Amino acid sequence: MPAHNPASELAAFVDSHFGHRGLVPEAVIAESWYRSVTQHRLDPSVHPTDNMLSAAEIRQLQAQHQAYLTLASQGVSGLARRVADAGFAVLLSDAAGVTLDARLPADAGHFTGSGLVVGARWDESIAGTNGIGTALASQQALTIHRQEHFLASNARLSCSVSPIFDSHNHLLGCLNATCLYNDGPKQAQHLTLQLVTLYARLIENAHFRQRYRDCLTLAVKPCDGDADLAAEQLLALDEGGRIVGANRAAFNSNPHALLGLRIEQVLSADIDQLLALTQGGARGTQLYDACQVTGLEVGLRVPRAYRPCASTAPAASANAHPTLDQLAGGDPQLQHAVTRLRKVLDKDIALLLSGETGTGKEAFARALHQASARSARPFVALNCAAIPEALIESELFGYRPGSFTGADRKGMKGKLEQANGGTLFLDEIGDMPADLQTRLLRVLAERELVALGAATPVRLDIQVISATHQDLTARIATHQFREDLYYRLCGMRITLPALRERSDRAHVIEGLLARLAPGLHLSASAHAALLAYSWPGNIRQLLNALRQGAALAEGGCIELADLPAELQLGQVEPSRTICATPQLGQQVEEAEADHLLTLLRRTQWNMSAAAQAAGISRSTLYRKIRRHGIVQPNRQGH
């Protein structure tokens, strides 16, 4: 309802258009009637003819919302078990008002005839005032009873509906319980609405716990045993006890003031005390909150991957994949990047990670996959620079049996098909051959894949994350990379800072050492050398240096002499004259060339050993040697 339309004008509108119904509607219903007539140009006596999706459209929409359907299924089933015997149908819709799931009572024929089926469109612009459409438009739980529906054909329905929100307070859809031919008063639906609202909140909480499954999750409610389960306040905490997420119940109690606070600013216990009181999440506990003068019951869920910061805690495996928060560490730039990335997860936005070699692009891609709704599906990585050009096509697109001479008799699924339903990570995307760029663009645009030798396409549902250390815009300018593919891959771009640029280098060094070699520590000189070094190979080079130090350490301490030679010298061995004010890109290239030259000299030009020390494949090493014009001394002049 427009702000300029006073209540008296709205009442006059209701009298002139719906006076014959003999109703005095609530404001939310009167405003919906007004929208239905003035904005949507609907006629109450005309039933819409375009209110159903086709079978193909339904399958596509359900596949698109598979994660949402999976999370909501338990809540939908639970509600249906409680209301089906009373003659109610239970529907779940998406944010556009289309029903994705329907649980009907025994006499289902009456309900299907009323459009209470999967694929029905209940948006207000199509069906006027109705439970699902008006709950979405008003973003509130409500009951639309019989003639309160805009369309006369829906006057036999009584619908109690609650909207469902995700962990960022964005609409996911609605939960709806509808009965037919209910001649009782609207007030008789009050308990039904409360039950629907309860299950909608339980679905929201399931979504919240899934979204923050890698974080500590704190559930807070009054100690009163009669407390409303729908009002349970959920907080997600990072390892330091800082609030990184809150459900709607928590936000309503302290709007816009929770995120970023430490838990001890909200409750009378810090994270270590909560872990101790709940025995690491094994049981609930009670706290006395002095501010509210009330008792609170607190339950803490500790994810399997969680490792407390305290030095007495067991170290995590060096092979465990770190979470987004662990990767961000204490660096403000990375923490900001992670905050932005969390907002676009599961929004079908292609991500491009850029940064120098070794900054952890694949680790970030894996952490993004684990933090998404696709975490139970495959994560498939393809390094476009590490596979010979002749093999990239079959690796990416796959082939069917007998496609070409020498092909595997069983055929092979390509990386795209292997990643279906999950995440495809394309590392070093700037090195993809031009002809494959064209084919990849077509696949990403059409979301269909035809493998070599296949007769029918495979429908693709993948999250694409790409990574590069190159300047793709420069490669576009030289026609080495397709501009249209760049914009297809770069829905959002995040640049990972070099290790030397991170403000939390000490934390990174200590954290990696704790994961690699629990119990070892650094001498003062070794610690100073690690902090002072410029790290042209970034995190990958740091890992290799710590592995060497851990292998050579004696007496539980890594000394300066245990670290690689370049750290003992305090700088990378110089091999060329560097301009006084080089461009940043030139600095990076020269640092990488110097680093590779040092490794080659140290390994006496053993390519396998040098590639292993650099943390790259032999083919990538050869490519970098050619790019930097590095020549083996005894081969000069040949």
C-alpha positions as CSV (number, residue, x, y, z in Angstrom):
1,M,0.0,0.0,0.0
2,P,1.5,3.4,-1.0
3,A,2.4,5.6,1.9
4,H,0.2,8.4,0.6
5,N,-3.0,6.3,0.7
6,P,-4.6,7.0,4.1
7,A,-6.6,4.5,6.1
8,S,-9.9,6.1,5.1
9,E,-9.1,5.8,1.4
10,L,-8.2,2.1,1.9
11,A,-11.4,1.5,3.8
12,A,-13.3,3.2,0.9
13,F,-11.5,1.0,-1.6
14,V,-12.5,-2.2,0.4
15,D,-16.2,-1.0,0.6
16,S,-16.4,-0.3,-3.2
17,H,-14.6,-3.4,-4.4
18,F,-15.3,-6.0,-1.7
19,G,-18.3,-4.7,0.3
20,H,-20.5,-7.6,-0.9
21,R,-18.2,-10.0,1.1
22,G,-19.2,-8.5,4.4
23,L,-15.7,-8.6,5.8
24,V,-13.6,-6.1,7.8
25,P,-10.1,-7.3,6.8
26,E,-6.9,-6.8,8.7
27,A,-4.6,-4.2,7.2
28,V,-2.2,-6.7,5.7
29,I,-5.1,-8.3,3.8
30,A,-6.7,-5.0,2.7
31,E,-3.4,-3.8,1.4
32,S,-3.0,-7.0,-0.5
33,W,-6.4,-6.6,-2.1
34,Y,-5.4,-3.1,-3.1
35,R,-2.2,-4.3,-4.7
36,S,-4.1,-7.1,-6.5
37,V,-6.4,-4.6,-8.2
38,T,-4.2,-1.5,-8.7
39,Q,-0.8,-3.0,-9.3
40,H,-1.5,-6.5,-10.6
41,R,-4.7,-5.6,-12.5
42,L,-6.4,-8.8,-11.5
43,D,-10.1,-9.6,-11.5
44,P,-11.5,-11.5,-8.5
45,S,-13.9,-13.5,-10.7
46,V,-11.2,-14.6,-13.2
47,H,-9.1,-17.6,-12.3
48,P,-5.6,-17.4,-13.8
49,T,-4.7,-19.8,-16.6
50,D,-0.9,-19.5,-16.4
51,N,-0.5,-20.6,-12.7
52,M,1.2,-24.0,-13.3
53,L,4.7,-24.9,-14.4
54,S,5.4,-27.6,-16.9
55,A,6.8,-31.0,-15.7
56,A,10.2,-30.0,-17.2
57,E,10.1,-26.6,-15.4
58,I,9.2,-28.3,-12.1
59,R,12.2,-30.8,-12.4
60,Q,14.6,-27.9,-13.2
61,L,13.3,-25.8,-10.3
62,Q,13.5,-28.7,-7.8
63,A,17.0,-29.5,-8.9
64,Q,17.9,-25.8,-8.5
65,H,16.5,-25.8,-4.9
66,Q,17.7,-29.3,-4.0
67,A,19.7,-28.1,-1.0
68,Y,16.7,-26.1,0.3
69,L,14.4,-29.1,-0.2
70,T,16.7,-31.4,1.6
71,L,17.0,-29.1,4.6
72,A,13.3,-28.4,4.8
73,S,12.1,-32.0,4.2
74,Q,12.2,-33.0,7.9
75,G,10.2,-29.9,8.9
76,V,7.6,-30.4,6.1
77,S,7.2,-34.1,7.0
78,G,6.9,-33.3,10.7
79,L,4.2,-30.7,10.2
80,A,2.3,-33.0,7.8
81,R,2.3,-35.8,10.4
82,R,0.6,-33.5,12.8
83,V,-2.1,-31.9,10.6
84,A,-2.8,-34.5,7.8
85,D,-5.4,-36.3,9.9
86,A,-7.2,-33.0,10.5
87,G,-7.6,-32.6,6.7
88,F,-4.7,-30.2,6.0
89,A,-2.4,-30.2,3.0
90,V,1.2,-29.0,3.7
91,L,3.1,-27.1,1.0
92,L,6.6,-25.7,0.7
93,S,7.3,-22.9,-1.7
94,D,10.3,-21.0,-2.9
95,A,10.8,-17.2,-2.6
96,A,8.9,-16.7,-5.9
97,G,5.8,-18.4,-4.5
98,V,6.1,-21.7,-6.5
99,T,5.3,-24.9,-4.6
100,L,8.3,-27.2,-4.5
101,D,6.9,-29.9,-2.2
102,A,3.4,-31.0,-1.3
103,R,2.1,-33.4,1.4
104,L,-1.6,-34.1,0.9
105,P,-4.1,-35.9,3.1
106,A,-5.9,-39.1,2.1
107,D,-8.6,-37.3,0.0
108,A,-6.0,-35.7,-2.2
109,G,-8.3,-35.2,-5.2
110,H,-10.0,-32.2,-3.6
111,F,-6.7,-30.5,-3.0
112,T,-5.2,-31.1,-6.4
113,G,-8.3,-29.6,-7.9
114,S,-7.7,-26.5,-5.9
115,G,-4.1,-26.1,-7.2
116,L,-2.5,-27.3,-4.0
117,V,0.1,-29.3,-5.9
118,V,3.8,-29.0,-6.8
119,G,4.5,-26.5,-9.5
120,A,1.6,-24.2,-8.7
121,R,2.4,-20.4,-8.8
122,W,1.0,-18.5,-5.8
123,D,2.7,-15.1,-6.3
124,E,0.3,-12.2,-5.6
125,S,0.8,-10.9,-9.2
126,I,-0.8,-14.2,-10.4
127,A,-3.2,-15.4,-7.7
128,G,-3.8,-12.1,-5.8
129,T,-4.3,-12.3,-2.1
130,N,-3.5,-15.8,-0.8
131,G,-1.5,-17.4,2.0
132,I,1.8,-18.0,0.2
133,G,1.9,-14.9,-2.0
134,T,0.8,-12.5,0.8
135,A,3.1,-14.0,3.4
136,L,6.0,-13.5,0.9
137,A,4.9,-9.9,0.1
138,S,4.4,-8.9,3.8
139,Q,7.2,-11.1,5.1
140,Q,5.1,-12.2,8.1
141,A,3.2,-15.2,9.3
142,L,-0.5,-15.0,8.7
143,T,-3.7,-16.8,8.0
144,I,-5.8,-16.1,4.9
145,H,-9.3,-17.5,5.6
146,R,-11.9,-18.3,2.9
147,Q,-13.2,-15.0,1.4
148,E,-10.1,-13.1,2.4
149,H,-8.6,-14.7,-0.7
150,F,-8.7,-12.3,-3.6
151,L,-9.9,-14.8,-6.2
152,A,-13.4,-16.1,-5.6
153,S,-12.3,-19.5,-6.8
154,N,-10.1,-19.8,-3.7
155,A,-12.8,-18.9,-1.2
156,R,-13.0,-22.4,0.1
157,L,-9.4,-22.4,1.3
158,S,-8.1,-21.5,4.7
159,C,-4.3,-21.1,4.6
160,S,-1.9,-20.6,7.6
161,V,1.5,-19.7,6.3
162,S,4.9,-18.6,7.7
163,P,7.8,-17.3,5.6
164,I,11.2,-19.0,5.9
165,F,14.4,-17.0,6.0
166,D,18.0,-18.0,5.5
167,S,20.9,-17.2,7.8
168,H,21.3,-13.7,6.2
169,N,17.6,-12.9,6.6
170,H,16.8,-13.4,2.9
171,L,13.6,-15.1,2.0
172,L,13.9,-18.8,1.1
173,G,10.2,-19.4,0.7
174,C,7.1,-20.3,2.7
175,L,5.6,-23.2,4.8
176,N,1.9,-23.5,4.4
177,A,-0.9,-25.6,6.0
178,T,-4.2,-25.4,4.1
179,C,-7.6,-27.0,4.7
180,L,-10.8,-27.0,2.6
181,Y,-14.4,-26.2,3.3
182,N,-13.7,-24.9,6.8
183,D,-16.9,-23.1,7.9
184,G,-15.5,-22.3,11.3
185,P,-14.2,-18.8,12.3
186,K,-10.7,-17.7,11.4
187,Q,-9.7,-17.7,15.0
188,A,-10.0,-21.5,15.0
189,Q,-6.8,-21.5,12.8
190,H,-4.7,-19.8,15.5
191,L,-3.1,-23.0,16.8
192,T,-2.5,-24.2,13.2
193,L,-0.6,-20.9,12.5
194,Q,1.5,-21.4,15.6
195,L,2.4,-24.9,14.5
196,V,3.3,-23.8,11.0
197,T,5.4,-21.0,12.4
198,L,7.2,-23.4,14.8
199,Y,8.2,-25.7,11.9
200,A,9.2,-22.8,9.7
201,R,11.6,-21.7,12.5
202,L,12.9,-25.2,12.8
203,I,13.7,-25.2,9.1
204,E,15.4,-21.9,9.4
205,N,17.5,-23.2,12.3
206,A,18.5,-26.3,10.3
207,H,19.6,-24.0,7.5
208,F,21.6,-21.9,10.0
209,R,23.3,-24.9,11.4
210,Q,24.2,-26.2,7.9
211,R,25.5,-22.7,6.9
212,Y,27.7,-22.5,10.0
213,R,28.5,-26.2,10.4
214,D,32.3,-25.4,10.4
215,C,31.8,-22.9,13.3
216,L,30.9,-23.3,17.0
217,T,27.1,-23.0,17.2
218,L,25.6,-21.7,20.5
219,A,21.9,-22.2,21.3
220,V,20.6,-19.9,24.0
221,K,17.1,-20.0,25.6
222,P,15.5,-19.2,29.0
223,C,15.8,-21.9,31.5
224,D,12.0,-22.0,31.7
225,G,11.0,-25.5,30.4
226,D,8.0,-24.0,28.6
227,A,10.2,-21.7,26.5
228,D,9.1,-21.5,22.8
229,L,11.3,-23.7,20.6
230,A,10.7,-21.3,17.7
231,A,12.3,-18.5,19.8
232,E,15.6,-20.4,20.3
233,Q,18.5,-18.0,19.7
234,L,21.4,-19.4,17.7
235,L,24.8,-17.8,17.5
236,A,27.8,-18.9,15.3
237,L,31.2,-18.3,16.8
238,D,34.7,-18.4,15.3
239,E,37.5,-20.1,17.2
240,G,38.3,-16.9,19.1
241,G,34.7,-16.6,20.4
242,R,33.6,-13.8,18.1
243,I,30.1,-13.9,16.7
244,V,30.0,-14.4,13.0
245,G,26.3,-15.3,12.5
246,A,23.0,-15.1,14.3
247,N,19.5,-16.4,13.5
248,R,16.4,-14.2,13.4
249,A,15.4,-14.9,17.0
250,A,18.8,-13.6,18.2
251,F,18.8,-10.6,15.9
252,N,15.3,-9.6,17.1
253,S,16.6,-9.5,20.7
254,N,19.6,-7.3,19.8
255,P,19.1,-6.0,16.3
256,H,22.2,-5.0,14.3
257,A,24.5,-5.2,17.3
258,L,25.7,-8.8,17.5
259,L,28.0,-9.5,14.6
260,G,31.6,-9.0,15.5
261,L,31.1,-9.0,19.3
262,R,33.0,-11.4,21.5
263,I,30.7,-13.9,23.2
264,E,31.7,-12.6,26.7
265,Q,30.2,-9.2,25.7
266,V,26.8,-11.0,25.3
267,L,26.9,-13.8,27.9
268,S,28.6,-14.1,31.3
269,A,31.3,-16.6,30.0
270,D,34.0,-16.5,27.4
271,I,34.6,-19.3,24.8
272,D,37.0,-21.3,26.9
273,Q,34.6,-21.2,29.8
274,L,31.7,-22.3,27.6
275,L,33.7,-25.2,26.2
276,A,34.6,-26.3,29.8
277,L,31.0,-25.8,31.1
278,T,29.5,-27.8,28.3
279,Q,32.2,-30.4,28.3
280,G,33.2,-29.5,24.7
281,G,29.5,-29.5,23.6
282,A,28.6,-32.8,25.2
283,R,25.9,-31.3,27.4
284,G,23.9,-28.1,28.1
285,T,24.6,-25.8,31.0
286,Q,23.0,-22.9,32.8
287,L,24.3,-19.3,33.0
288,Y,23.1,-16.5,35.2
289,D,22.9,-13.3,33.0
290,A,23.3,-10.3,35.3
291,C,22.0,-7.9,32.6
292,Q,18.6,-9.6,32.2
293,V,18.5,-11.1,35.7
294,T,17.4,-14.4,34.3
295,G,18.7,-17.9,33.9
296,L,19.8,-19.0,30.5
297,E,20.3,-22.5,29.2
298,V,23.2,-22.8,26.8
299,G,24.1,-25.6,24.5
300,L,27.2,-25.6,22.3
301,R,27.8,-27.7,19.2
302,V,31.4,-28.2,18.3
303,P,32.2,-29.2,14.7
304,R,34.6,-32.1,14.1
305,A,37.1,-29.9,12.5
306,Y,37.2,-27.4,15.4
307,R,40.5,-27.0,17.2
308,P,40.6,-24.6,20.1
309,C,43.3,-21.9,20.2
310,A,44.6,-23.0,23.6
311,S,48.1,-24.5,23.4
312,T,46.9,-27.5,25.4
313,A,44.5,-28.6,22.6
314,P,45.6,-31.3,20.3
315,A,46.9,-30.1,16.9
316,A,44.8,-30.6,13.8
317,S,46.1,-32.9,11.1
318,A,48.3,-31.1,8.6
319,N,46.3,-32.7,5.9
320,A,42.9,-31.4,7.1
321,H,41.4,-28.8,4.9
322,P,41.2,-25.4,6.8
323,T,38.0,-23.5,7.0
324,L,37.4,-20.0,5.6
325,D,37.9,-18.4,9.0
326,Q,41.1,-20.3,9.5
327,L,42.4,-19.2,6.2
328,A,41.5,-15.6,6.9
329,G,43.4,-15.7,10.2
330,G,43.8,-12.2,11.7
331,D,44.4,-10.3,8.5
332,P,41.7,-7.6,8.0
333,Q,41.9,-7.8,4.2
334,L,41.2,-11.5,4.1
335,Q,38.6,-11.3,6.9
336,H,36.7,-8.7,4.7
337,A,37.1,-11.0,1.7
338,V,35.7,-14.0,3.6
339,T,32.7,-11.9,4.8
340,R,31.9,-11.0,1.2
341,L,32.4,-14.5,0.0
342,R,30.0,-15.9,2.6
343,K,27.3,-13.5,1.2
344,V,27.5,-14.9,-2.3
345,L,27.7,-18.6,-1.4
346,D,24.9,-20.7,-3.0
347,K,23.8,-17.7,-5.1
348,D,25.0,-19.3,-8.4
349,I,27.8,-16.7,-8.8
350,A,31.0,-17.8,-10.5
351,L,34.0,-16.9,-8.4
352,L,37.5,-15.8,-9.6
353,L,40.4,-16.0,-7.1
354,S,43.5,-14.1,-8.1
355,G,46.8,-13.7,-6.4
356,E,50.4,-14.7,-6.6
357,T,51.5,-18.3,-6.9
358,G,51.3,-20.1,-3.5
359,T,48.8,-17.7,-1.8
360,G,46.4,-20.6,-1.2
361,K,43.8,-20.2,-4.0
362,E,43.0,-23.9,-4.0
363,A,42.7,-24.0,-0.2
364,F,40.2,-21.1,-0.4
365,A,38.3,-22.9,-3.2
366,R,38.0,-26.0,-1.0
367,A,36.9,-24.0,2.0
368,L,34.3,-22.3,-0.1
369,H,33.0,-25.6,-1.2
370,Q,32.9,-27.0,2.3
371,A,31.0,-23.8,3.5
372,S,28.4,-24.1,0.8
373,A,25.2,-26.2,0.5
374,R,27.2,-28.4,-2.0
375,S,29.6,-29.7,0.6
376,A,28.3,-33.2,0.4
377,R,28.8,-33.3,-3.4
378,P,32.1,-33.6,-5.2
379,F,34.9,-31.0,-5.3
380,V,36.9,-31.5,-8.5
381,A,40.0,-29.6,-9.3
382,L,41.8,-29.2,-12.7
383,N,45.1,-27.4,-13.0
384,C,45.0,-26.0,-16.6
385,A,48.8,-25.4,-16.5
386,A,49.8,-28.8,-15.2
387,I,48.2,-31.0,-17.8
388,P,49.6,-31.3,-21.4
389,E,47.5,-29.2,-23.8
390,A,46.6,-32.3,-25.8
391,L,45.0,-33.9,-22.8
392,I,43.1,-31.0,-21.3
393,E,40.1,-31.5,-23.5
394,S,39.5,-35.1,-22.5
395,E,40.2,-34.3,-18.9
396,L,37.7,-31.5,-18.9
397,F,34.9,-32.8,-21.2
398,G,35.5,-36.6,-21.1
399,Y,34.6,-39.1,-23.7
400,R,32.5,-42.1,-24.4
401,P,33.7,-45.7,-25.2
402,G,35.2,-46.0,-28.7
403,S,35.4,-42.3,-29.3
404,F,38.9,-42.4,-30.7
405,T,41.9,-44.7,-31.2
406,G,43.6,-45.4,-27.9
407,A,40.6,-44.3,-25.8
408,D,39.8,-46.3,-22.6
409,R,37.2,-49.0,-23.5
410,K,35.0,-47.9,-20.7
411,G,35.2,-44.2,-21.7
412,M,35.9,-41.5,-19.1
413,K,33.9,-38.9,-17.3
414,G,35.5,-35.4,-17.6
415,K,36.0,-33.1,-14.7
416,L,32.9,-31.2,-15.6
417,E,30.7,-34.3,-15.3
418,Q,32.5,-35.5,-12.2
419,A,31.8,-32.2,-10.5
420,N,28.0,-32.3,-11.4
421,G,26.1,-31.2,-8.3
422,G,29.2,-29.9,-6.7
423,T,32.1,-27.5,-7.3
424,L,34.6,-27.4,-10.2
425,F,37.8,-25.6,-9.5
426,L,39.8,-24.4,-12.5
427,D,43.3,-23.5,-11.4
428,E,45.6,-21.4,-13.6
429,I,42.6,-20.7,-15.9
430,G,44.7,-18.2,-17.8
431,D,46.7,-21.1,-19.3
432,M,43.7,-22.7,-20.9
433,P,44.2,-23.1,-24.7
434,A,42.1,-20.8,-26.8
435,D,39.9,-23.4,-28.5
436,L,39.0,-24.9,-25.2
437,Q,38.1,-21.5,-23.8
438,T,35.4,-21.3,-26.5
439,R,34.0,-24.7,-25.7
440,L,34.0,-24.1,-22.0
441,L,32.2,-20.8,-22.5
442,R,29.5,-22.6,-24.4
443,V,29.1,-25.3,-21.7
444,L,28.9,-22.7,-18.9
445,A,26.3,-20.6,-20.9
446,E,24.1,-23.6,-21.8
447,R,24.7,-25.6,-18.7
448,E,24.9,-28.7,-20.8
449,L,27.8,-30.9,-21.7
450,V,28.3,-33.2,-24.7
451,A,31.3,-35.5,-24.1
452,L,33.3,-36.6,-27.1
453,G,31.4,-39.5,-28.8
454,A,28.2,-38.8,-26.8
455,A,24.8,-38.6,-28.5
456,T,22.9,-36.8,-25.8
457,P,23.9,-33.9,-23.6
458,V,24.3,-34.1,-19.8
459,R,22.6,-31.4,-17.8
460,L,25.2,-29.6,-15.5
461,D,24.6,-28.1,-12.1
462,I,28.0,-26.8,-10.9
463,Q,29.6,-24.0,-8.9
464,V,32.6,-22.8,-10.8
465,I,35.6,-21.3,-9.0
466,S,38.5,-20.3,-11.1
467,A,42.0,-19.1,-10.1
468,T,44.9,-17.4,-11.7
469,H,48.1,-15.6,-10.8
470,Q,48.1,-13.9,-14.2
471,D,46.6,-10.5,-15.2
472,L,43.7,-11.8,-17.3
473,T,42.8,-8.3,-18.6
474,A,46.3,-8.1,-20.1
475,R,45.9,-11.5,-21.7
476,I,42.5,-10.3,-23.1
477,A,44.2,-7.3,-24.6
478,T,46.7,-9.6,-26.4
479,H,43.9,-12.0,-27.5
480,Q,45.2,-14.8,-25.3
481,F,42.1,-15.0,-23.2
482,R,38.4,-14.6,-24.3
483,E,36.8,-11.5,-22.8
484,D,33.3,-13.2,-22.8
485,L,34.7,-16.2,-20.9
486,Y,36.4,-13.8,-18.4
487,Y,33.0,-12.2,-17.6
488,R,31.3,-15.6,-17.3
489,L,33.9,-16.7,-14.8
490,C,34.2,-13.5,-12.9
491,G,30.9,-13.1,-11.2
492,M,32.9,-11.9,-8.2
493,R,36.6,-11.5,-7.9
494,I,38.7,-11.9,-4.8
495,T,42.4,-11.1,-4.7
496,L,44.3,-13.0,-2.1
497,P,47.2,-11.0,-0.6
498,A,50.8,-12.2,-0.8
499,L,52.2,-13.5,2.5
500,R,54.6,-10.6,2.8
501,E,51.5,-8.3,2.7
502,R,49.6,-10.0,5.5
503,S,49.5,-8.3,8.9
504,D,49.2,-11.7,10.6
505,R,52.3,-13.4,9.3
506,A,53.4,-14.4,12.8
507,H,50.0,-16.1,13.4
508,V,50.2,-17.9,10.0
509,I,53.7,-19.2,10.7
510,E,52.7,-20.4,14.2
511,G,49.5,-21.9,13.0
512,L,51.1,-23.8,10.2
513,L,53.9,-25.1,12.4
514,A,51.3,-26.3,15.0
515,R,49.5,-28.2,12.2
516,L,52.7,-29.7,10.7
517,A,54.7,-30.5,13.8
518,P,52.8,-30.4,17.1
519,G,55.2,-29.8,20.0
520,L,58.0,-28.1,18.0
521,H,58.8,-24.4,18.4
522,L,61.0,-21.9,16.7
523,S,64.1,-20.3,18.1
524,A,64.2,-16.5,18.3
525,S,66.5,-16.2,15.3
526,A,64.5,-18.7,13.2
527,H,61.3,-16.9,14.0
528,A,62.8,-13.5,13.1
529,A,64.1,-14.9,9.8
530,L,60.7,-16.3,8.9
531,L,59.1,-12.9,9.7
532,A,61.6,-10.9,7.8
533,Y,61.7,-13.0,4.6
534,S,59.8,-11.7,1.5
535,W,58.3,-15.1,0.6
536,P,58.0,-14.9,-3.2
537,G,56.5,-18.4,-3.1
538,N,54.0,-17.4,-0.4
539,I,52.2,-20.0,1.7
540,R,53.5,-22.9,-0.4
541,Q,57.1,-21.8,0.1
542,L,56.5,-21.3,3.8
543,L,55.1,-24.8,4.2
544,N,58.2,-26.2,2.5
545,A,60.5,-24.2,4.7
546,L,58.7,-25.4,7.8
547,R,58.7,-29.0,6.6
548,Q,62.5,-28.8,6.2
549,G,62.9,-27.1,9.5
550,A,60.8,-29.8,11.3
551,A,62.7,-32.6,9.6
552,L,66.1,-31.2,10.7
553,A,65.1,-29.9,14.1
554,E,66.6,-31.5,17.2
555,G,65.5,-31.1,20.8
556,G,62.1,-29.9,19.9
557,C,63.4,-26.5,18.5
558,I,63.8,-25.4,14.9
559,E,67.0,-23.3,14.7
560,L,67.9,-20.8,11.9
561,A,70.4,-23.4,10.6
562,D,67.5,-25.8,10.0
563,L,65.8,-23.5,7.6
564,P,66.4,-23.2,3.8
565,A,69.6,-21.3,2.8
566,E,67.7,-18.3,1.3
567,L,66.2,-17.6,4.8
568,Q,69.6,-17.8,6.4
569,L,70.9,-15.3,3.9
570,G,68.0,-13.0,4.6
571,Q,67.0,-12.6,1.0
572,V,66.6,-14.5,-2.3
573,E,69.9,-15.0,-4.1
574,P,70.2,-12.2,-6.6
575,S,70.5,-13.1,-10.2
576,R,69.9,-9.9,-12.0
577,T,69.7,-6.1,-11.6
578,I,66.4,-4.8,-10.5
579,C,65.2,-1.3,-11.4
580,A,64.9,1.1,-8.5
581,T,61.1,1.6,-9.0
582,P,59.8,-1.4,-10.8
583,Q,56.1,-2.0,-11.4
584,L,54.4,-4.4,-9.0
585,G,53.8,-7.0,-11.7
586,Q,57.5,-6.8,-12.7
587,Q,58.5,-7.2,-9.0
588,V,56.4,-10.3,-8.7
589,E,57.8,-11.8,-11.9
590,E,61.4,-11.1,-11.0
591,A,60.9,-12.4,-7.4
592,E,59.5,-15.7,-8.9
593,A,62.3,-16.0,-11.4
594,D,64.9,-15.4,-8.6
595,H,63.2,-18.0,-6.4
596,L,63.1,-20.6,-9.2
597,L,66.8,-20.0,-10.0
598,T,67.7,-20.5,-6.4
599,L,65.9,-23.8,-6.2
600,L,67.4,-25.0,-9.5
601,R,70.9,-24.2,-8.3
602,R,70.3,-25.8,-4.9
603,T,69.0,-29.0,-6.5
604,Q,71.8,-28.9,-9.1
605,W,69.2,-28.5,-11.9
606,N,67.3,-31.7,-11.0
607,M,63.9,-30.7,-12.4
608,S,61.9,-33.2,-10.3
609,A,63.5,-32.1,-7.1
610,A,63.1,-28.4,-8.0
611,A,59.5,-28.8,-8.9
612,Q,58.8,-30.6,-5.6
613,A,60.6,-28.0,-3.6
614,A,58.6,-25.3,-5.4
615,G,55.3,-27.2,-4.8
616,I,54.5,-27.3,-8.5
617,S,54.4,-29.9,-11.3
618,R,57.3,-30.5,-13.6
619,S,55.3,-29.2,-16.6
620,T,54.5,-26.0,-14.7
621,L,58.2,-25.6,-13.8
622,Y,59.3,-26.1,-17.4
623,R,56.7,-23.5,-18.5
624,K,57.9,-21.0,-16.0
625,I,61.6,-21.6,-16.9
626,R,60.7,-20.8,-20.6
627,R,58.7,-17.7,-19.6
628,H,61.5,-16.3,-17.4
629,G,64.2,-17.1,-19.9
630,I,66.2,-19.2,-17.4
631,V,69.0,-21.2,-19.0
632,Q,71.0,-24.0,-17.4
633,P,74.7,-22.9,-17.3
634,N,76.2,-25.8,-19.2
635,R,73.5,-25.4,-21.9
636,Q,74.3,-21.8,-22.8
637,G,75.3,-21.5,-26.4
638,H,73.5,-24.7,-27.5
